[in-house]
Amino acid sequence: MQFIEMPDLKAGMRLARPIYSKQGVLLYERDSKLNKQVIDSVKNFGLLGMYILDPSEPLPPMSEEDLEFERFQTMTVFSIQAELDRILQSGKQSRLQTIVSTIIKKYGHLKNKINFYQNLRSKDDYVCSHSLNVAMLCAMMTHVMNLRVDEQFQTVEAAILHDLGKQKLSKEVLFKQEKAPDDEDRIYREQLAALDVLDDFSEGAGVKRICMQALRAQREFTVNGRIDTNDKMTMGAKILIVANRYDEETAMDLTGRAESEVKALQEFYDYPSLYDPKAVDALVRSVNILFAGVSVELSTGEKALVLAENPQDILRPMVLNFRDNTILDLSLRGNAKIKIVDITKTLDNRYVMDDDVVARMLTVL
């Protein structure tokens, strides 16, 4: 699977991910072949690009739950975009609490981990797509941590609103490839100033506190390379910091690049003063990262397949080494020097094998 930018799309390419309308109607199914009409239609959406299957690549597995996840993302992004624009123009919210309640109802009471697929984005909805993903992550993480209902609601609402100031900025400033210190200062000031509108909201004080604490902590870390421990920081702010950074790292940027989930986790573990360990653990317990079937690259330079997740240490699962078909349990002391450095693709360009393939491998071995 590759991310192909819009100008490079060609007839005959096959879609790796479905495309939905704003109303959640399926427009183009996975494995559909592009033609000129489809390409022209998709370009009108303003998307940065599409996920495309390689010529000989089989269709990767996606469950009904996965497909519903993508449909929900598409529909809700436009609702958030309309609501943020309304708040910026009038200073009043209309559907914000309904949107928050819907996200919590859908993803704030899950019993199992889910596959967290990154949504396709355009410059017009980039901020709102990010805010939605962060809100969904916060809904899952607050549930795992068993936060009170009011704390969960405020944290998810803060996730939707934390980048409100970016929605006001021009695309030239927001999407500048090389931002000068003055640009970063301006973005930070706009983010803080935009939050004043929350003073008139019913949940405003608590939501504003979460947003302000998260923004200031992230800014302090960016400027100073560290953050002083702040025992007064709310758990909602700590969760927001982790969810925000996870989406920033794993989402496709304007150049078509994205870090893997493993890289994001490594950053979290390297800087516990910024990324609260309890919040990081809640993230790991909410989304699938290194589960059975994922292909990885080891610190030895070899490729391997995850056979079994390690709930106690997500970065040290049981893997099958492709070089000699040996099984390595990375949780054992004897394998302490071997680490997973990244997620990679298998030989047929998939990075996830389906459950049946993994089960057959385990039976043979």
HUKA-V784851 format. One record per residue. PHI is phi in whole degrees, 0 to 359 (none if undefined). PSI is psi in degrees with one decimal (none if undefined). NEAR is the number of other C-alpha atoms within 12 Angstrom. Layout:
phi:PHI psi:PSI near:NEAR
phi:PHI psi:PSI near:NEAR
This chain:
phi:none psi:135.6 near:30
phi:229 psi:152.9 near:27
phi:267 psi:117.2 near:33
phi:251 psi:125.1 near:27
phi:292 psi:153.9 near:27
phi:308 psi:-45.6 near:28
phi:297 psi:-19.2 near:17
phi:261 psi:1.3 near:18
phi:292 psi:140.0 near:30
phi:225 psi:152.1 near:22
phi:301 psi:140.1 near:18
phi:100 psi:-19.8 near:19
phi:293 psi:149.3 near:29
phi:252 psi:134.8 near:33
phi:288 psi:132.4 near:37
phi:270 psi:-22.6 near:34
phi:229 psi:148.7 near:35
phi:288 psi:160.9 near:35
phi:239 psi:127.6 near:37
phi:245 psi:156.4 near:29
phi:278 psi:175.1 near:24
phi:300 psi:-27.0 near:23
phi:271 psi:0.9 near:17
phi:87 psi:13.1 near:23
phi:277 psi:132.3 near:18
phi:290 psi:119.1 near:21
phi:264 psi:-44.9 near:20
phi:222 psi:124.5 near:26
phi:282 psi:163.6 near:22
phi:298 psi:147.2 near:27
phi:76 psi:2.3 near:27
phi:292 psi:141.4 near:24
phi:272 psi:136.7 near:25
phi:284 psi:142.3 near:27
phi:228 psi:179.5 near:18
phi:301 psi:-41.1 near:15
phi:296 psi:-43.0 near:16
phi:294 psi:-43.9 near:26
phi:299 psi:-45.2 near:30
phi:297 psi:-38.7 near:18
phi:294 psi:-44.8 near:18
phi:294 psi:-36.7 near:30
phi:299 psi:-30.4 near:22
phi:292 psi:-17.6 near:16
phi:285 psi:-14.9 near:24
phi:76 psi:14.8 near:21
phi:293 psi:152.9 near:33
phi:287 psi:-28.4 near:30
phi:176 psi:-170.9 near:35
phi:226 psi:154.5 near:39
phi:275 psi:122.2 near:35
phi:239 psi:138.1 near:35
phi:285 psi:143.3 near:30
phi:292 psi:156.5 near:25
phi:311 psi:-44.8 near:18
phi:257 psi:10.5 near:16
phi:281 psi:128.4 near:23
phi:289 psi:159.7 near:24
phi:291 psi:120.1 near:28
phi:296 psi:150.0 near:30
phi:292 psi:136.6 near:24
phi:218 psi:126.8 near:25
phi:278 psi:171.3 near:15
phi:298 psi:-34.3 near:12
phi:296 psi:-40.9 near:20
phi:296 psi:-43.5 near:23
phi:294 psi:-39.7 near:29
phi:294 psi:-34.4 near:26
phi:302 psi:-46.6 near:30
phi:292 psi:-39.5 near:33
phi:297 psi:-43.1 near:31
phi:297 psi:-42.3 near:33
phi:303 psi:-49.6 near:42
phi:300 psi:-47.2 near:38
phi:295 psi:-45.5 near:30
phi:285 psi:-28.7 near:40
phi:303 psi:-44.3 near:39
phi:291 psi:-33.0 near:30
phi:295 psi:-42.3 near:32
phi:294 psi:-42.0 near:42
phi:299 psi:-44.3 near:33
phi:295 psi:-38.4 near:24
phi:289 psi:-42.8 near:29
phi:296 psi:-40.7 near:40
phi:298 psi:-40.1 near:29
phi:296 psi:-43.5 near:21
phi:297 psi:-42.8 near:29
phi:293 psi:-34.7 near:28
phi:279 psi:-38.9 near:16
phi:247 psi:-15.4 near:13
phi:77 psi:8.0 near:20
phi:234 psi:150.1 near:22
phi:256 psi:151.7 near:28
phi:238 psi:-52.4 near:20
phi:244 psi:10.3 near:21
phi:302 psi:-48.9 near:35
phi:293 psi:-32.5 near:26
phi:294 psi:-42.4 near:19
phi:297 psi:-45.1 near:35
phi:300 psi:-45.9 near:37
phi:298 psi:-38.7 near:27
phi:294 psi:-42.8 near:27
phi:296 psi:-42.9 near:39
phi:293 psi:-41.4 near:32
phi:299 psi:-37.2 near:20
phi:278 psi:-41.7 near:25
phi:232 psi:5.3 near:38
phi:259 psi:11.6 near:34
phi:218 psi:26.9 near:28
phi:289 psi:147.7 near:24
phi:265 psi:-22.1 near:15
phi:232 psi:164.6 near:18
phi:294 psi:158.2 near:27
phi:232 psi:163.1 near:31
phi:279 psi:118.9 near:29
phi:264 psi:92.8 near:32
phi:279 psi:136.3 near:33
phi:283 psi:136.2 near:37
phi:273 psi:157.1 near:40
phi:288 psi:143.1 near:40
phi:227 psi:153.7 near:38
phi:240 psi:168.5 near:32
phi:297 psi:-30.1 near:29
phi:289 psi:-34.3 near:29
phi:246 psi:13.2 near:33
phi:301 psi:-46.9 near:34
phi:296 psi:-43.4 near:39
phi:290 psi:-36.4 near:39
phi:296 psi:-41.5 near:41
phi:297 psi:-46.6 near:44
phi:299 psi:-40.3 near:47
phi:297 psi:-48.5 near:48
phi:300 psi:-42.1 near:42
phi:296 psi:-39.5 near:45
phi:295 psi:-40.7 near:48
phi:295 psi:-42.1 near:52
phi:297 psi:-42.6 near:51
phi:297 psi:-37.1 near:51
phi:298 psi:-43.2 near:47
phi:291 psi:-44.3 near:42
phi:292 psi:-41.2 near:45
phi:295 psi:-33.3 near:44
phi:292 psi:-46.0 near:36
phi:300 psi:-36.8 near:30
phi:276 psi:-2.5 near:29
phi:60 psi:41.8 near:22
phi:290 psi:156.1 near:26
phi:299 psi:158.2 near:17
phi:302 psi:-43.8 near:20
phi:293 psi:-35.6 near:21
phi:292 psi:-40.6 near:29
phi:298 psi:-44.6 near:42
phi:297 psi:-46.9 near:38
phi:296 psi:-37.9 near:42
phi:292 psi:-42.5 near:52
phi:293 psi:-39.9 near:51
phi:296 psi:-40.7 near:50
phi:298 psi:-37.9 near:47
phi:298 psi:-39.0 near:50
phi:291 psi:-34.5 near:49
phi:262 psi:-8.8 near:52
phi:296 psi:-25.9 near:47
phi:253 psi:25.3 near:42
phi:305 psi:-39.3 near:42
phi:296 psi:-32.2 near:32
phi:293 psi:-26.4 near:38
phi:293 psi:-20.5 near:38
phi:274 psi:-23.0 near:29
phi:286 psi:153.2 near:26
phi:289 psi:152.2 near:18
phi:297 psi:-29.5 near:19
phi:298 psi:-40.5 near:15
phi:282 psi:-47.3 near:23
phi:296 psi:-39.4 near:29
phi:254 psi:20.5 near:23
phi:296 psi:128.9 near:18
phi:295 psi:-46.2 near:14
phi:245 psi:99.0 near:12
phi:274 psi:131.4 near:15
phi:282 psi:162.2 near:13
phi:307 psi:-36.8 near:14
phi:296 psi:-36.9 near:12
phi:296 psi:-45.3 near:21
phi:296 psi:-39.1 near:23
phi:297 psi:-42.9 near:20
phi:296 psi:-43.7 near:21
phi:298 psi:-43.7 near:31
phi:297 psi:-44.7 near:32
phi:297 psi:-40.7 near:24
phi:296 psi:-39.1 near:26
phi:296 psi:-44.1 near:30
phi:294 psi:-45.1 near:29
phi:296 psi:-38.4 near:24
phi:297 psi:-25.8 near:30
phi:287 psi:-12.2 near:38
phi:298 psi:-24.9 near:27
phi:296 psi:-21.9 near:29
phi:289 psi:-13.5 near:33
phi:300 psi:-25.1 near:19
phi:263 psi:2.0 near:18
phi:270 psi:151.5 near:24
phi:299 psi:-39.0 near:17
phi:260 psi:14.2 near:26
phi:302 psi:-44.6 near:27
phi:298 psi:-48.8 near:21
phi:293 psi:-40.5 near:30
phi:293 psi:-43.5 near:37
phi:297 psi:-40.2 near:39
phi:298 psi:-43.8 near:34
phi:299 psi:-47.6 near:39
phi:297 psi:-46.1 near:44
phi:296 psi:-45.0 near:37
phi:298 psi:-43.1 near:33
phi:294 psi:-45.5 near:42
phi:297 psi:-44.5 near:38
phi:292 psi:-38.4 near:31
phi:295 psi:-43.2 near:33
phi:294 psi:-37.3 near:29
phi:293 psi:-43.2 near:25
phi:299 psi:-40.9 near:21
phi:293 psi:-40.5 near:21
phi:297 psi:-41.8 near:17
phi:282 psi:-43.7 near:15
phi:256 psi:-10.3 near:13
phi:75 psi:10.5 near:15
phi:198 psi:170.1 near:19
phi:219 psi:135.0 near:24
phi:288 psi:137.8 near:18
phi:303 psi:130.3 near:17
phi:235 psi:97.5 near:19
phi:292 psi:-16.6 near:14
phi:274 psi:-5.8 near:15
phi:293 psi:131.9 near:27
phi:292 psi:154.1 near:28
phi:296 psi:-31.7 near:37
phi:301 psi:-41.1 near:47
phi:293 psi:-40.5 near:42
phi:296 psi:-40.2 near:46
phi:294 psi:-42.3 near:47
phi:299 psi:-41.0 near:54
phi:300 psi:-45.8 near:45
phi:292 psi:-47.3 near:44
phi:297 psi:-41.3 near:49
phi:299 psi:-47.8 near:44
phi:291 psi:-36.1 near:35
phi:299 psi:-43.9 near:41
phi:289 psi:-39.2 near:38
phi:303 psi:-42.8 near:29
phi:286 psi:-40.1 near:26
phi:265 psi:-11.1 near:29
phi:280 psi:152.2 near:33
phi:290 psi:128.0 near:33
phi:272 psi:-174.6 near:29
phi:291 psi:-14.7 near:26
phi:262 psi:3.4 near:19
phi:85 psi:12.5 near:23
phi:255 psi:151.7 near:18
phi:206 psi:144.5 near:22
phi:280 psi:157.9 near:25
phi:277 psi:165.7 near:32
phi:299 psi:-33.9 near:37
phi:296 psi:-43.8 near:33
phi:299 psi:-39.9 near:28
phi:297 psi:-45.0 near:32
phi:298 psi:-40.1 near:37
phi:299 psi:-38.5 near:24
phi:296 psi:-42.0 near:24
phi:299 psi:-43.8 near:30
phi:289 psi:-26.9 near:24
phi:285 psi:-25.1 near:17
phi:231 psi:68.4 near:22
phi:294 psi:-18.5 near:24
phi:291 psi:-29.1 near:28
phi:265 psi:-44.1 near:39
phi:259 psi:99.1 near:38
phi:304 psi:125.1 near:34
phi:305 psi:-36.5 near:24
phi:293 psi:-37.8 near:25
phi:291 psi:-39.7 near:40
phi:297 psi:-42.6 near:41
phi:298 psi:-37.7 near:29
phi:295 psi:-37.6 near:33
phi:296 psi:-47.4 near:43
phi:298 psi:-32.1 near:40
phi:276 psi:-3.0 near:32
phi:255 psi:-34.0 near:32
phi:234 psi:148.1 near:32
phi:285 psi:129.8 near:27
phi:234 psi:-71.7 near:40
phi:250 psi:75.3 near:41
phi:255 psi:171.1 near:37
phi:303 psi:126.6 near:31
phi:108 psi:-11.1 near:37
phi:277 psi:134.2 near:40
phi:269 psi:138.6 near:40
phi:224 psi:162.4 near:43
phi:251 psi:132.0 near:32
phi:266 psi:162.5 near:31
phi:294 psi:-14.0 near:18
phi:279 psi:-7.1 near:17
phi:92 psi:-3.5 near:17
phi:270 psi:160.2 near:26
phi:259 psi:149.6 near:32
phi:210 psi:166.8 near:43
phi:240 psi:129.0 near:44
phi:291 psi:125.4 near:45
phi:261 psi:-32.3 near:39
phi:207 psi:135.1 near:32
phi:290 psi:152.9 near:26
phi:247 psi:98.5 near:24
phi:299 psi:-27.7 near:22
phi:282 psi:-30.7 near:14
phi:212 psi:96.9 near:26
phi:301 psi:-28.0 near:32
phi:273 psi:3.7 near:37
phi:229 psi:66.4 near:32
phi:276 psi:-175.3 near:36
phi:268 psi:130.4 near:35
phi:230 psi:159.5 near:43
phi:253 psi:118.6 near:31
phi:285 psi:122.1 near:26
phi:292 psi:-25.5 near:23
phi:294 psi:-45.5 near:17
phi:228 psi:12.8 near:12
phi:60 psi:29.6 near:18
phi:268 psi:147.5 near:20
phi:265 psi:129.1 near:23
phi:242 psi:121.5 near:31
phi:266 psi:102.1 near:29
phi:290 psi:-8.3 near:31
phi:279 psi:-13.2 near:24
phi:282 psi:146.6 near:18
phi:300 psi:-34.9 near:11
phi:294 psi:-18.4 near:11
phi:253 psi:18.5 near:20
phi:300 psi:-30.5 near:16
phi:281 psi:-15.1 near:17
phi:269 psi:126.0 near:27
phi:233 psi:156.8 near:32
phi:273 psi:122.5 near:41
phi:260 psi:-21.5 near:29
phi:188 psi:164.8 near:30
phi:272 psi:140.4 near:35
phi:225 psi:175.5 near:32
phi:267 psi:151.5 near:25
phi:279 psi:-179.7 near:25
phi:296 psi:-26.0 near:20
phi:263 psi:21.6 near:19
phi:74 psi:11.8 near:23
phi:261 psi:149.2 near:28
phi:255 psi:-3.3 near:33
phi:228 psi:126.8 near:35
phi:268 psi:151.9 near:32
phi:284 psi:166.0 near:25
phi:298 psi:-36.6 near:21
phi:297 psi:-40.8 near:15
phi:297 psi:-45.9 near:19
phi:297 psi:-41.6 near:24
phi:297 psi:-40.6 near:17
phi:295 psi:-38.5 near:14
phi:299 psi:-45.3 near:24
phi:296 psi:-35.6 near:22
phi:295 psi:-43.9 near:10
phi:295 psi:-42.9 near:9
phi:284 psi:none near:13
